[in-house]
Amino acid sequence: MGRKNRKVAIIGSGLVGSSCAYAMINQSICDEIVIISRNHEHALAQALDLSHCADFTSTRTRVRAGFYSDCSDADIVVLTAGANVKAGQTRMDIIADAASITREVVTAVMASGFDGIFVVASNPVDVVTLITAQVSGLPRHRVIGTGTSIDSARLKTLLADVFQVDPRSVHGYAMGEHGESQFVAWSHVTIGGKPILHIIEEHKLRFPDLDLNDIARKTKDAGWEIFTRKGSTQFGIGSAIAYITRSILNDDHRIIAVSAILDGEYGQSDVCVGVPAIIGDGGIEELIEFNLSDDEKASFERSCDMIRTGLNSITMLS
């Protein structure tokens, strides 16, 4: 009996889409990648370039350029195409253009007969993920945004530098909007299983200048630090997409901070926001509800309100 072909379609052949494909190929995450773009010649060039990785990887991933019709039998469609943020703009400033592009793309994907899982990376990702769910008609557990997965990775990297440990020994999450209103759930950050707040309290002389608010700010601004210097971010978010995709295809049940549609969790409904979730072959298997502190609850509510404001602005423009 032959093994099922694991197929991923990536919408968008730009820096994020190609970085995602490159990470998937080098990690042997799937058997086939189809790259779909408005600029088919560019998609062809990216696919050809990526196919030349085959001799240097442990397994061969077939890569080709394709069309929306190729989504019909895909397990996962990764959405990276969208509006570009310009200097001085926030992710929310591109919301109208992003909404228009998302509706067009998702409508075309669903017309192919696609019945898999969406992984959304296009910004503003929380809003785009909700629009994807609305247009596709798929259940909420099968539409996943990258959310604060990349922000959580940035947080761990910053803390690893301070505490001189491997980032994988740091556990914690940035939550809320993948944007200006995100926050760090410090009450649930641990290093080697020990709460960071306890570590700081017990070692005041060792970390006298540690400012958690500054760490949270650097976490939030890390993407802009990269963007202002080279005009894009690609490798971190590409790896985040690959990580989520791998957890789906391998049924890993990894806990990842993703953009998920809430239905009563954290006291919120009809909003898509970054929260920890168990990711398996069904998509979002379960949302993890933290017992947040009062300040964290207030931050979470503010973040949800910011996302709703963005959604309402689209309605007003329609």
N, C-alpha and C positions, 0 to 999 in steps of 0.2 A: 504493500500500500504506500503510495507516494505521500510525502509530507506536504501540508498545505502551504502554498506560496504566500509569503507575507509581503503585502504590497502597500506602499505609502505614496500618495500623490502630494506634491508640494506645489502650492499655487504661489507663484512669484519666483523669479530667477535672479533676484538681486543679491545683496550681500548677506542678508539674513537667511534667505532660502538656500543659497549655495553653501553657507557655513553649516547650516542644519544638515544638508545632504552629506557634506564632507564628514561631519561627526558620525552620522549614521553608518557611512561606509567603513570608516576606520574602527568602529565598534561592532561591526557585523550585526546590526540591529534588525535589518530586514533583508528580504531576497530581491526586491525590486523597488526602484524609485522612479517615478515619472515626474518630470518637471514641466509645469504648465505656466505659460506667460503670454501676455499680450504681444510681446516681441518674441515670436517663435524662433527667429534666428539666434537670438541671445540665449534662449533656452537650449537650443541645439548645441551651441558652443559650450555652455556650462556642462551639459550632459556628456559631451565628448571629452572635455577636460577631466571631469570626475571619473569617467570610465577608465582613465589611465592610472587610477589608483589600484586597480585590480591586482596587478602583479606584486604589490607591496603589502597586501592585507592577507589575513588568515583565511578569509572566505571571500567569495566573489559576490558582490551586489550588482545586479544589472541596473544600469542607469540609462534613461532615454528621455528625450523630449516628447511631449504628448499634448493632448487636447482634453477638454472637459469630459468628453465621452470616455476617456480612460479612467475616470473616477468610479465608474459603475461597479467594479469589483474590488475597489481599494478597501483595505481594512481601516486606514486612517487617511484623512485629508488634512494637511497642514496648511493653514492660511497665513502667509507672510506678506501678501500683496496689500498695499494700502497707500494712504496719503503720507507724504514726507513732512516731518517737522522741520521748520526753518529756524535759523538763529533768532533767539528772542521769543520763540513760541513755546507753549507748553503742549503736552499731548492732547489736552482738551481743546486747544485752538484749532485742531484739524478735524474736529468731530463731524462736521457736515460732509466734508469730502470723504472721510473714512466710511461714514454710513452709506453714502451712495455707492462707493466701490464695493462694500461688503454685500449689499443687497444684490448687486449685479453678479458678483462672483458666486455667492451661495445659491442663488436661483439657478445659475448654469450648472453648478455641481449637482444639485438635487435633480435637475432635468435628466441627468445621466442615469438615474436609478440608484445613486449612492445610498447605502444603508449601513454605514460604519460610524466612526467616531471622528469628530472635528477636534483638532488641536489648533487653537487660535493664538497667533503671536502679533498680529497687526494692532497698532495703537490707534486710539486709546483702548487698550486691550479689554478692559472691563466692559466698556460700552459695546465694542465690536463683538465680544463673546455673546452678550445678550441678544444683539441684533441677529447674529448667526443662528442662535436657538430659535428666535421668533420666525425668521424667514424659512429655516429648514424644517421646522415642525418636529424636530427630533426631541426626545426626552432630555431633561436637563443633565442627566448623568453622562450623556454622550456628546456634550459640547463643553470642552475644557479650554480655558484660557491659560496662557503661561503665567499670568497674574504676578504675584510677588515671589515666584520661584527664583528669578535672577537676583532680586533684591535680598532675599534670604541668603543666597550664596555670597553676595557681597558683604553682608553682615558677618557671616562666619569667617570670611577672609580677613576682615578688619579685626575681629576679636582674636583670631589666631595669631596675628602679628603682635597684639598687646600681651597676650598670655603665653606666647611662645609654645603653641601646640599645633598639631595638624588640624586644618579646618574641619576635617571629618570627625574630629573629637568634640566639635562645638555643635550643639543642637539648639535651634531657636528659629524664630520666624519673624520676618517683616509681614505685616498684615494690612488689609484694607486696599485702597486704590494703588495700582501701579502708577504712582504719580506723586503729586505734591502733598496729598493728605495721608500718605501711608504712615505707619507707626511700627515700632518694635514692641512686641509683647515681652517685655523684660521679665515679667513674673514667671515666664516659662522658658527662659534661656538657661541652658546648663552647659557646663564644660566638664567632660568626663563624668557626666551624671550628677554633678553637684551644681545647685542653683548659683548663677553668677552673682546674684545679690548677696548670697551668703559668703561667697569667696571674697567679694569686695569688703564686706563688713569685717571679716576675720583677718584681712591683710591690708589694713588702711595704710600702713607705712610703706608697703610694697607698691601700692598703686595710688599714691597720693593725688596725682593729677588726672586720674581717669574720669572723664566726663561722659556719661552715657548719652546725654542729649547730643553731644558732639558726634559720638559714634552713630547715632540714629540719623543725624543730619548728613554725615558722610555717606551713609548707606543710601539715603534718598538721592543724594546729588551725584553718586558715582557715575551713573549713566551720562549725565550732563558733562562731567569732567572729561569723559572719553569723547563725547559728541563735539564739544567745543574745540578739541584738539585735532580730531581727524574726520569729523563730519558724519560719523556713524558709529553704532555699536553692532557687532556681529558675532564674535566668537563665543562670548558668554551666553547670549540668548540662543545662538545656534545649538550650543551644548545643552541648554535647558530644554529646548524642544526635543532633542534626541533622548534626553533622560526621561521625559514624560512618555515619549513614544515607546521606549524600551520597556517601561513599566507596564504599559498596556499590552504590547505584543508578547511579553514574557510572563504576563500575569504576576508581576513581582510584588504587588501590594505595597509599594513604597509610599511613604507619607511625604507629600510634596505640597508646598504652598501654591495653589493654583487659583485662577479666577473661576469661581463657581456661582451658579444661580442659587440663591438662598430661598428657602420656603419655610420660614419659621426659625431656622437656626440663628443663634445670636439675637433673637428677637426681631429679625429682619426678613422681609419677603419682597419678591419681584425686583431684586437688585443683584447684580453680579459683582463679586468682590473677592479679593485674595484671602483665602483661608486654608489651613492645612486639610488635606484630604488623602484618603487611601485610594491609590490609582492601580487598577487591575485591568483584566481583559474586557470588563464591562464598561470601562471608563472610570467615572467616579463611583467607587464602591461604597464609600461612607465619608461624610464630612466630620472632622474632628472639632468638637466644641470645647474650647478652653474655658476655664473659670477665670475670666479676666478680672483685673483689679478695676476699681471704679474709674480711675483715670483712663485705663485702656478701653473700657466700655464706652466712655465719652468720645475717645479718639476714633473708635470703630464707627460710632453713630455719625460723627462728623464726616468720615470718609464715605460712608454710604450716601449721606446727603449730597456730597460733592458729585458723586457718580450720577445720582438722580437728577441733579441740576443739569449735567451734561445731556442726559437722556431727554429731559424736558426741552432743552434747547433745540434738539432735532425735531421734536414734535411741533414746536412753534414755527420752525422753518419749513415744515412739510406743507 
